């Protein structure tokens, strides 16, 4: 009598890590900075974009850190979903991180068409101007 082969395998499937999305090497420090800031903002209360930008306009000495914190605290509202950000130093890059890097690089190049396209592709119309303001400030101080 032949033995029946089991229908279910008991071995665990092999873990496959998602492929890394390449970003320019000169953008890695920019991304890691945003990742560090995002980690620090997890314990802060969420704020809306208008409130965050209004505070930055009042403060003449607003720093790179303040602009990055404002962006990271409001990014979920701007995107309409929680962004996926990896820990600093992780080689892999999420789609959200790739989008942030591309937006930062476009702001640095002063490529208004790319900035407009990137913002329209993911950010609600009422938040585009404020996200653009924050990213331009960060890119101007970082790159």
Number of C-alpha atoms within 10 A of each C-alpha: 3 4 5 6 7 7 6 6 8 7 6 6 7 6 6 6 7 9 10 12 12 12 16 9 8 10 17 17 14 18 22 18 18 24 21 17 20 23 17 13 18 11 9 11 7 16 15 16 22 13 11 20 20 11 13 17 10 9 11 8 9 13 14 17 14 19 21 23 22 25 29 24 24 24 22 16 19 24 17 11 9 12 16 11 21 19 14 17 13 11 14 17 21 18 14 16 21 17 16 17 21 18 24 26 23 20 23 19 14 14 12 11 10 16 23 16 11 18 21 13 12 14 18 14 12 11 19 19 15 19 21 19 14 24 24 21 19 23 21 16 13 14 14
